[in-house]
Amino acid sequence: MARRSKQIAVIGSGFGGLATAVRLQARGYQVTLLEARDQLGGRAYVYRQDGFTFDGGPTVITAPFLIEEIFQAAGRRMEDYVKLVPVDPFYRIEFHDGRNFEYNGNEQETERRIGQFAPADLEGYRAMIRKARDIFQKGFVELADRPFLHFTDMLRIAPDLAKLQSYRTVSGFVGQYIKDPLLQRVFSFHPLLVGGNPFQTTSIYALIHTLEREWGVHYAMGGTGSIVQGLGRVFEELGGTIRLSTPAKRVLLESRRVIGVETAVGEQIPVEAVVSNADVANTYRKLIPSESRRKFTDSKLDGMRYSMSLFVLYFGTSRKYEDIRHHTIILSERYQELLEDIFVNKQLSEDFSLYLHRPSATDASMAPEGHDCFYALIPVPNQLSGIDWMKQTRPFRDRVVQLLEEKYLPGLSEHLATERVFTPLDFETTLDSYRGSGFSFEPVFSQSAWFRPHNASEDVEHLYFAGAGTHPGAGVPGVLSSAKIAERLICERLPA
């Protein structure tokens, strides 16, 4: 008689949940994927309206080999499911004074542009890149997919972290080498892509620029949602079970050990392990009873620092804006002060910076013919701010449209074909993100590696985490690395 496969429940179908589900199903476990919403994706949910396709969340794809590895683990070829294409330039950064700076993976081209923009910083840039490569080698290549379950794991790498000056912030690291204030912003904004303030985030995150240079910035044809669809197809081909519109109500325990999951309608699913790709704080607060939590108590979770939130305006236009790049970063004149307002003061400022995404620059299928597809993503304070988004949504949306129309998208108001907004309130409710944070815990040193919630729960046996809130952190490469860790831990502790 064949031995029964061990049953695993994965809660949440973002990149972390999907990657873990595929990996475990391919390893011989029987995996049930529970998703609260009506389609797969989590943060990578797809909105379709009026002929436009809007990727809800991650749109910058770096380290594409991490996606390819998931398909390979399932015995599949990624190119049979997903088509990734390089984006060039990686970004255009627009400054308040009308100047801009673009860069890509071509080192000579980037140096030429630096020579034109701030020639005195060329040598400093070269020195910074050399140092950033050392950080990348240690922080990403060696440590990103390694669990930090014991304090000794942290002690072992402490000398390396000190040598790499991880006590510095990203802004402080860049400022050692680059003196032009605008060029400093070009090479220090990256922590914002994973929920961090460049003036507070550990300099380990300076590796993101090297990550981009190493493998490029990519786009999935059909949108990021095509990666989600591809992974979902593979999971079902392997025999995995997808349950949409099925929120988890609680994780069932016996002596602080996982024995099942109860859904919102009271169905109890017996399992031997749970992987939560849901928000870590709310997994503990809502799914694990307080008497079973010794470390992650409500007071402990309340005392942690959460990333900023986001205001996202998705919109389609009835004309094309051919001079707008695929990825544009528009920076306010107030850079550090604005970030202070968002992260520390938690107040909504009159000014703002934003990331403008135009996928139709690369992929015409995202919009009707002759139209353009966009989203404008603006960092704003999380829900600790007390901002009433029921009242502030329309005025803030109007300010965003006004800025874009005046400086970048002439005639925008008359050419708006469709739009929708997503606010911190939606992060808190629709995405069930504690305090409406856009990226879970803020990536400061005291909440990184061993100090971050572990990939294997410290409170509950056979509860594992994959996603932005666990090690190594937010961003597609971090989330996919967390899935590799979760797979390895389960295979070690609960062999199929």
C-alpha positions as a printed NumPy array, in Angstrom:
array([[  0.   ,   0.   ,   0.   ],
       [  1.413,   3.384,  -1.012],
       [  2.444,   5.689,   1.801],
       [  0.181,   8.725,   2.21 ],
       [  1.761,  12.033,   1.233],
       [  2.118,  14.545,   4.029],
       [ -0.561,  17.25 ,   3.843],
       [  0.545,  20.892,   3.741],
       [ -1.627,  24.015,   3.678],
       [ -0.257,  27.217,   2.168],
       [ -2.192,  30.309,   3.227],
       [ -2.001,  33.074,   0.634],
       [ -1.089,  32.885,  -3.057],
       [  1.352,  35.741,  -3.508],
       [  4.733,  34.968,  -5.048],
       [  5.957,  33.47 ,  -1.771],
       [  2.94 ,  31.207,  -1.361],
       [  2.866,  30.068,  -4.981],
       [  6.605,  29.397,  -5.086],
       [  6.464,  27.375,  -1.851],
       [  3.369,  25.462,  -2.976],
       [  4.947,  24.452,  -6.31 ],
       [  8.237,  23.476,  -4.672],
       [  6.574,  21.321,  -2.001],
       [  4.111,  19.676,  -4.402],
       [  7.057,  18.797,  -6.667],
       [  8.802,  17.262,  -3.629],
       [  5.952,  14.808,  -3.068],
       [  3.829,  16.624,  -0.483],
       [  0.102,  17.091,  -1.029],
       [ -0.423,  20.846,  -0.906],
       [ -3.654,  22.799,  -0.576],
       [ -3.358,  26.489,  -1.452],
       [ -5.901,  28.677,   0.357],
       [ -6.538,  32.137,  -1.105],
       [ -8.985,  34.601,   0.446],
       [ -9.558,  36.539,  -2.779],
       [-11.22 ,  35.406,  -5.997],
       [ -7.991,  34.912,  -7.942],
       [ -4.366,  34.018,  -7.293],
       [ -1.644,  36.594,  -6.788],
       [ -1.765,  38.276,  -3.392],
       [  0.014,  41.593,  -3.938],
       [  0.346,  40.528,  -7.578],
       [ -3.438,  40.499,  -8.046],
       [ -4.576,  41.609, -11.519],
       [ -7.334,  44.148, -12.15 ],
       [ -9.008,  44.16 , -15.555],
       [-11.368,  46.94 , -16.54 ],
       [-12.458,  48.693, -19.73 ],
       [ -9.975,  46.728, -21.829],
       [ -6.965,  47.587, -19.623],
       [ -4.901,  45.164, -17.53 ],
       [ -3.401,  46.498, -14.303],
       [ -0.848,  44.562, -12.291],
       [ -1.781,  45.205,  -8.69 ],
       [  1.652,  44.972,  -7.166],
       [  5.223,  43.987,  -8.074],
       [  6.252,  45.178, -11.517],
       [ 10.063,  45.279, -11.264],
       [ 11.414,  41.783, -11.943],
       [ 15.065,  41.261, -11.008],
       [ 17.023,  38.004, -10.544],
       [ 14.786,  36.148, -13.037],
       [ 16.702,  32.922, -12.357],
       [ 14.783,  32.695,  -9.063],
       [ 11.551,  32.382, -11.061],
       [ 13.127,  29.942, -13.502],
       [ 14.265,  27.74 , -10.588],
       [ 10.649,  27.173,  -9.501],
       [  9.673,  25.825, -12.91 ],
       [ 12.831,  23.698, -13.008],
       [ 11.987,  22.24 ,  -9.586],
       [  8.671,  21.142, -11.109],
       [ 10.395,  19.607, -14.134],
       [  9.117,  22.365, -16.422],
       [ 10.645,  25.006, -18.676],
       [  9.799,  28.564, -17.696],
       [  9.611,  29.693, -21.316],
       [  6.657,  27.339, -21.884],
       [  4.668,  29.389, -19.351],
       [  6.168,  32.858, -19.056],
       [  8.035,  35.184, -21.39 ],
       [ 10.421,  37.595, -19.662],
       [ 11.913,  40.467, -21.625],
       [ 14.604,  42.974, -20.529],
       [ 13.643,  46.586, -19.846],
       [ 15.991,  49.333, -21.03 ],
       [ 16.57 ,  51.733, -19.418],
       [ 15.984,  50.201, -16.004],
       [ 14.569,  53.537, -14.805],
       [ 14.354,  57.173, -15.704],
       [ 14.664,  59.338, -12.586],
       [ 12.999,  62.739, -12.948],
       [ 14.137,  65.612, -10.719],
       [ 12.302,  68.72 ,  -9.578],
       [ 14.593,  70.973, -11.637],
       [ 13.568,  69.391, -14.952],
       [ 16.688,  67.266, -15.355],
       [ 16.592,  63.48 , -15.465],
       [ 18.96 ,  60.545, -15.257],
       [ 18.608,  57.129, -16.858],
       [ 20.66 ,  54.009, -16.337],
       [ 20.743,  50.418, -17.521],
       [ 23.044,  47.411, -17.211],
       [ 25.632,  48.795, -19.624],
       [ 28.484,  49.958, -17.399],
       [ 30.107,  52.158, -20.022],
       [ 26.8  ,  53.834, -20.834],
       [ 26.046,  54.498, -17.16 ],
       [ 29.517,  55.946, -16.61 ],
       [ 29.084,  58.163, -19.676],
       [ 25.851,  59.54 , -18.235],
       [ 27.456,  60.133, -14.847],
       [ 30.293,  61.934, -16.642],
       [ 27.748,  64.268, -18.19 ],
       [ 25.596,  64.72 , -15.08 ],
       [ 28.23 ,  64.986, -12.336],
       [ 31.734,  64.339, -13.71 ],
       [ 33.407,  64.812, -10.312],
       [ 31.554,  61.711,  -9.063],
       [ 32.74 ,  59.253, -11.691],
       [ 35.627,  57.821,  -9.672],
       [ 33.482,  57.728,  -6.553],
       [ 30.828,  55.808,  -8.453],
       [ 33.372,  53.205,  -9.545],
       [ 34.564,  52.788,  -5.957],
       [ 30.96 ,  52.497,  -4.741],
       [ 30.205,  49.763,  -7.276],
       [ 33.22 ,  47.759,  -6.141],
       [ 32.134,  47.982,  -2.513],
       [ 28.489,  47.264,  -3.369],
       [ 29.598,  44.077,  -5.113],
       [ 31.145,  42.851,  -1.842],
       [ 27.852,  43.588,  -0.06 ],
       [ 25.948,  41.78 ,  -2.81 ],
       [ 28.183,  38.711,  -2.567],
       [ 27.64 ,  38.394,   1.167],
       [ 24.095,  39.735,   1.555],
       [ 22.464,  38.11 ,  -1.47 ],
       [ 24.579,  35.301,  -2.915],
       [ 25.569,  33.805,   0.443],
       [ 22.811,  34.754,   2.878],
       [ 19.501,  35.483,   1.08 ],
       [ 18.33 ,  31.866,   0.975],
       [ 19.85 ,  30.787,   4.296],
       [ 17.62 ,  30.702,   7.378],
       [ 18.543,  32.632,  10.515],
       [ 16.916,  30.502,  13.197],
       [ 19.511,  30.839,  15.958],
       [ 21.381,  33.821,  17.352],
       [ 24.612,  31.978,  16.612],
       [ 23.706,  32.291,  12.911],
       [ 23.883,  36.057,  13.399],
       [ 27.098,  35.925,  15.43 ],
       [ 28.758,  33.886,  12.709],
       [ 28.299,  36.64 ,  10.134],
       [ 28.77 ,  39.584,  12.512],
       [ 32.43 ,  40.181,  11.5  ],
       [ 31.418,  40.259,   7.828],
       [ 28.543,  42.659,   8.537],
       [ 30.889,  44.957,  10.453],
       [ 33.453,  44.832,   7.65 ],
       [ 30.744,  45.732,   5.15 ],
       [ 29.62 ,  48.645,   7.365],
       [ 26.077,  47.299,   7.696],
       [ 25.613,  49.719,  10.592],
       [ 25.495,  52.511,   8.009],
       [ 22.304,  53.424,   6.179],
       [ 21.975,  53.107,   2.412],
       [ 22.071,  56.888,   2.112],
       [ 25.168,  57.041,   4.327],
       [ 26.855,  54.345,   2.267],
       [ 26.169,  56.126,  -1.046],
       [ 27.152,  59.49 ,   0.425],
       [ 30.688,  58.207,   1.081],
       [ 31.267,  57.933,  -2.65 ],
       [ 28.802,  60.23 ,  -4.448],
       [ 28.75 ,  63.947,  -3.631],
       [ 26.195,  65.362,  -6.083],
       [ 22.92 ,  65.474,  -4.085],
       [ 20.719,  64.44 ,  -7.013],
       [ 23.007,  61.589,  -8.035],
       [ 22.967,  60.424,  -4.411],
       [ 19.21 ,  60.013,  -4.783],
       [ 19.631,  57.946,  -7.965],
       [ 21.729,  55.372,  -6.144],
       [ 19.923,  55.419,  -2.805],
       [ 16.19 ,  55.247,  -3.643],
       [ 16.156,  51.445,  -3.982],
       [ 15.135,  50.627,  -0.372],
       [ 11.797,  52.29 ,  -1.165],
       [ 11.141,  49.352,  -3.51 ],
       [ 11.108,  47.055,  -0.463],
       [  9.484,  49.377,   2.076],
       [ 12.552,  51.044,   3.545],
       [ 13.66 ,  54.61 ,   4.159],
       [ 17.125,  55.094,   2.568],
       [ 18.076,  57.213,   5.588],
       [ 17.192,  54.418,   8.045],
       [ 17.597,  51.146,   6.125],
       [ 20.789,  49.15 ,   6.666],
       [ 23.386,  49.54 ,   3.912],
       [ 23.039,  45.817,   3.139],
       [ 20.21 ,  46.955,   0.849],
       [ 22.757,  48.77 ,  -1.311],
       [ 23.037,  45.344,  -2.952],
       [ 19.834,  46.009,  -4.926],
       [ 21.69 ,  48.161,  -7.457],
       [ 24.234,  45.365,  -7.995],
       [ 21.384,  42.859,  -8.294],
       [ 19.961,  44.945, -11.14 ],
       [ 23.346,  45.203, -12.857],
       [ 23.998,  41.481, -12.484],
       [ 20.826,  40.123, -14.125],
       [ 18.995,  43.172, -15.444],
       [ 15.467,  44.455, -14.894],
       [ 12.791,  42.406, -16.629],
       [  9.124,  42.48 , -17.502],
       [  6.782,  39.513, -17.964],
       [  4.772,  39.812, -21.185],
       [  1.095,  39.967, -20.283],
       [  2.075,  41.562, -16.979],
       [  3.338,  40.191, -13.687],
       [  0.033,  38.332, -13.471],
       [  1.285,  36.019, -16.227],
       [  3.923,  34.696, -13.801],
       [  1.173,  34.048, -11.261],
       [ -0.92 ,  32.245, -13.874],
       [  2.073,  30.183, -14.995],
       [  2.928,  29.08 , -11.463],
       [ -0.728,  28.305, -10.759],
       [ -0.909,  26.105, -13.869],
       [  2.22 ,  24.187, -12.9  ],
       [  0.937,  23.686,  -9.36 ],
       [ -2.312,  22.157, -10.602],
       [ -0.479,  20.05 , -13.2  ],
       [  1.53 ,  18.577, -10.332],
       [ -1.698,  17.666,  -8.519],
       [ -1.918,  20.582,  -6.098],
       [ -5.285,  21.905,  -4.912],
       [ -6.252,  25.582,  -5.232],
       [ -9.087,  26.93 ,  -3.081],
       [-10.041,  30.479,  -4.068],
       [-12.374,  32.698,  -2.005],
       [-11.371,  30.616,   1.013],
       [-10.006,  32.765,   3.848],
       [ -8.275,  30.985,   6.698],
       [ -9.948,  31.645,  10.053],
       [ -7.409,  29.988,  12.345],
       [ -4.567,  27.502,  12.455],
       [ -5.588,  24.447,  14.481],
       [ -3.096,  23.431,  17.139],
       [ -2.492,  20.604,  19.538],
       [  0.131,  21.325,  22.218],
       [  1.375,  24.284,  20.14 ],
       [  1.859,  22.054,  17.095],
       [ -0.01 ,  22.478,  13.79 ],
       [ -2.709,  19.891,  13.1  ],
       [ -4.957,  21.737,  10.63 ],
       [ -6.525,  24.907,   9.283],
       [-10.072,  26.115,   9.788],
       [-11.583,  28.193,   6.993],
       [-13.923,  31.147,   7.378],
       [-16.968,  28.903,   6.835],
       [-15.913,  26.481,   9.569],
       [-14.414,  23.743,   7.407],
       [-11.472,  22.043,   9.101],
       [ -8.64 ,  20.821,   6.885],
       [ -6.231,  18.412,   8.628],
       [ -2.585,  19.099,   7.715],
       [  0.845,  18.364,   9.155],
       [  2.282,  21.83 ,   8.42 ],
       [  1.175,  25.302,   7.429],
       [  3.1  ,  27.833,   5.367],
       [  1.736,  31.338,   5.78 ],
       [  2.261,  33.728,   2.914],
       [ -0.233,  36.03 ,   4.589],
       [  0.878,  39.065,   6.585],
       [  3.113,  37.763,   9.394],
       [  1.754,  40.085,  12.087],
       [ -1.861,  39.24 ,  11.253],
       [ -1.066,  35.527,  10.967],
       [ -0.025,  35.638,  14.606],
       [ -2.697,  38.107,  15.734],
       [ -5.659,  36.498,  13.958],
       [ -4.831,  32.841,  13.268],
       [ -2.833,  31.805,  16.352],
       [ -4.481,  32.07 ,  19.802],
       [ -2.684,  34.371,  22.222],
       [ -2.104,  31.594,  24.748],
       [  0.031,  29.766,  22.14 ],
       [  2.261,  32.79 ,  21.506],
       [  5.205,  33.355,  23.818],
       [  7.389,  35.506,  21.567],
       [  5.024,  37.135,  19.091],
       [  2.522,  38.491,  21.559],
       [  0.237,  41.355,  20.572],
       [  2.421,  43.786,  22.514],
       [  5.565,  42.522,  20.772],
       [  3.93 ,  42.935,  17.368],
       [  2.63 ,  46.383,  18.264],
       [  6.141,  47.449,  19.211],
       [  7.69 ,  46.51 ,  15.88 ],
       [  8.26 ,  49.015,  13.09 ],
       [  6.117,  48.667,   9.981],
       [  6.922,  49.911,   6.512],
       [  5.232,  52.874,   4.936],
       [  2.057,  52.297,   2.973],
       [  1.204,  53.164,  -0.623],
       [ -1.386,  55.13 ,  -2.541],
       [ -1.805,  53.629,  -6.003],
       [ -3.667,  55.236,  -8.887],
       [ -4.266,  52.832, -11.765],
       [ -5.33 ,  54.587, -14.935],
       [ -5.677,  54.138, -18.675],
       [ -5.515,  56.886, -21.292],
       [ -7.202,  57.213, -24.672],
       [ -3.941,  58.384, -26.218],
       [ -0.346,  57.178, -26.024],
       [  2.523,  58.962, -24.245],
       [  5.457,  57.588, -26.203],
       [  8.125,  59.608, -24.394],
       [  7.329,  58.02 , -21.005],
       [  9.59 ,  55.099, -20.114],
       [  8.442,  51.762, -18.734],
       [  9.718,  52.683, -15.237],
       [  9.91 ,  56.336, -14.166],
       [ 10.8  ,  57.586, -10.682],
       [  9.597,  61.163, -10.052],
       [ 11.321,  62.687,  -7.021],
       [ 10.074,  65.664,  -5.029],
       [ 12.431,  68.551,  -4.335],
       [ 12.165,  67.612,  -0.653],
       [ 13.796,  64.207,  -0.516],
       [ 14.97 ,  63.474,   3.021],
       [ 12.354,  65.752,   4.593],
       [  9.541,  64.047,   2.694],
       [ 10.748,  60.614,   3.775],
       [ 10.873,  61.883,   7.35 ],
       [  7.231,  62.954,   7.044],
       [  6.229,  59.537,   5.706],
       [  8.226,  57.227,   7.982],
       [  8.713,  59.213,  11.196],
       [  6.151,  62.013,  11.436],
       [  3.498,  59.914,   9.666],
       [  1.854,  62.894,   8.068],
       [  0.494,  63.416,   4.565],
       [  2.552,  66.165,   2.94 ],
       [  1.502,  68.516,   0.176],
       [  4.342,  67.209,  -1.988],
       [  5.102,  63.592,  -2.867],
       [  7.395,  61.392,  -4.916],
       [  6.059,  58.633,  -7.114],
       [  6.887,  55.655,  -9.287],
       [  5.119,  55.787, -12.654],
       [  4.692,  52.422, -14.333],
       [  3.844,  52.272, -18.05 ],
       [  3.772,  48.589, -19.071],
       [  2.273,  49.452, -22.448],
       [  5.677,  50.941, -23.315],
       [  6.811,  47.309, -23.649],
       [  3.581,  45.352, -24.024],
       [  0.732,  46.68 , -26.192],
       [ -1.601,  43.947, -24.917],
       [ -2.015,  45.776, -21.584],
       [ -4.222,  48.47 , -23.161],
       [ -6.654,  48.787, -26.096],
       [ -5.092,  49.823, -29.387],
       [ -3.958,  53.444, -29.367],
       [ -4.278,  53.621, -25.566],
       [ -1.782,  53.56 , -22.706],
       [ -1.798,  51.753, -19.378],
       [ -0.273,  53.267, -16.207],
       [ -0.094,  53.153, -12.5  ],
       [  1.263,  55.839, -10.205],
       [  2.5  ,  54.48 ,  -6.891],
       [  3.118,  57.004,  -4.105],
       [  4.728,  56.207,  -0.717],
       [  2.502,  57.522,   2.094],
       [  2.344,  56.922,   5.867],
       [  0.922,  53.668,   7.163],
       [ -2.289,  53.53 ,   9.185],
       [ -0.601,  54.653,  12.399],
       [ -0.964,  58.105,  10.837],
       [ -4.685,  58.251,  11.555],
       [ -5.301,  59.667,   8.057],
       [ -8.955,  59.294,   7.043],
       [ -8.622,  57.886,   3.531],
       [-12.378,  57.982,   3.016],
       [-11.986,  61.765,   3.001],
       [ -8.456,  62.129,   1.629],
       [ -8.608,  59.786,  -1.367],
       [-10.207,  62.193,  -3.855],
       [ -8.155,  65.293,  -2.97 ],
       [ -4.926,  63.29 ,  -3.011],
       [ -5.844,  61.634,  -6.304],
       [ -6.504,  65.09 ,  -7.786],
       [ -3.058,  66.318,  -6.716],
       [ -1.42 ,  63.301,  -8.334],
       [ -3.293,  63.845, -11.605],
       [ -2.465,  67.562, -11.543],
       [  1.284,  66.923, -11.139],
       [  1.336,  64.308, -13.888],
       [ -0.675,  66.514, -16.232],
       [  1.399,  69.636, -15.661],
       [  4.818,  67.998, -16.027],
       [  4.665,  64.617, -17.741],
       [  1.305,  63.666, -19.272],
       [ -0.191,  66.727, -21.022],
       [ -3.954,  66.57 , -21.466],
       [ -4.233,  63.717, -18.98 ],
       [ -7.604,  64.781, -17.554],
       [ -9.359,  64.807, -20.922],
       [ -7.722,  61.543, -21.995],
       [ -8.469,  59.488, -18.877],
       [-10.292,  56.384, -20.118],
       [-10.492,  54.476, -16.835],
       [ -9.089,  54.614, -13.311],
       [ -9.17 ,  53.009,  -9.877],
       [ -7.376,  53.732,  -6.611],
       [ -5.893,  51.587,  -3.858],
       [ -5.145,  53.275,  -0.53 ],
       [ -3.579,  52.321,   2.825],
       [ -7.107,  51.458,   3.956],
       [ -7.236,  48.856,   1.184],
       [ -3.875,  47.471,   2.274],
       [ -5.318,  47.107,   5.765],
       [ -8.624,  45.537,   4.704],
       [ -8.433,  43.92 ,   1.258],
       [ -4.844,  42.706,   1.706],
       [ -5.155,  42.214,   5.484],
       [ -1.843,  43.975,   6.079],
       [ -1.329,  45.022,   9.684],
       [ -1.378,  48.816,   9.996],
       [ -1.804,  49.022,   6.235],
       [  1.922,  48.59 ,   5.665],
       [  2.911,  48.082,   2.055],
       [  5.867,  45.764,   2.789],
       [  5.319,  44.328,   6.299],
       [  8.132,  45.082,   8.779],
       [ 10.422,  47.989,   7.965],
       [ 13.849,  46.69 ,   6.8  ],
       [ 16.001,  48.32 ,   9.466],
       [ 18.976,  46.416,  10.932],
       [ 17.078,  45.574,  14.139],
       [ 14.416,  43.805,  12.025],
       [ 16.691,  41.984,   9.583],
       [ 18.144,  38.445,   9.405],
       [ 17.849,  36.796,  12.864],
       [ 15.992,  39.85 ,  14.208],
       [ 13.207,  39.385,  11.629],
       [ 10.386,  36.865,  12.255],
       [ 11.929,  33.517,  11.383],
       [ 10.961,  31.333,   8.435],
       [ 10.059,  28.652,  11.   ],
       [  7.809,  30.021,  13.722],
       [  9.399,  30.447,  17.135],
       [  5.989,  29.921,  18.759],
       [  4.304,  27.098,  16.861],
       [  5.815,  23.848,  15.607],
       [  5.403,  23.254,  11.856],
       [  4.213,  26.786,  11.13 ],
       [  6.417,  28.336,   8.459],
       [  6.516,  31.7  ,   6.727],
       [  7.233,  32.79 ,   3.161],
       [  6.843,  36.367,   2.006],
       [  7.829,  39.93 ,   2.768],
       [  7.522,  39.713,   6.561],
       [ 10.089,  36.971,   7.123],
       [ 13.774,  36.582,   6.191],
       [ 15.216,  37.863,   3.886],
       [ 12.473,  40.479,   3.336],
       [ 10.309,  42.209,   0.749],
       [ 10.79 ,  42.457,  -3.   ],
       [ 10.378,  39.62 ,  -5.49 ],
       [ 13.92 ,  38.189,  -5.004],
       [ 13.542,  38.26 ,  -1.218],
       [ 10.104,  36.665,  -1.266],
       [ 11.194,  33.912,  -3.684],
       [ 14.266,  33.266,  -1.534],
       [ 12.015,  32.868,   1.517],
       [ 10.106,  30.151,  -0.372],
       [ 13.345,  28.234,  -0.918],
       [ 14.064,  28.456,   2.803],
       [ 10.566,  27.273,   3.767],
       [ 10.852,  24.317,   1.388],
       [ 14.238,  23.31 ,   2.808],
       [ 13.089,  23.551,   6.432],
       [  9.969,  21.471,   5.825],
       [ 11.905,  18.809,   3.932],
       [ 14.398,  18.603,   6.811],
       [ 11.861,  18.574,   9.638],
       [  8.934,  16.786,   8.017],
       [ 10.222,  14.571,   5.195],
       [  7.625,  13.748,   2.545]])
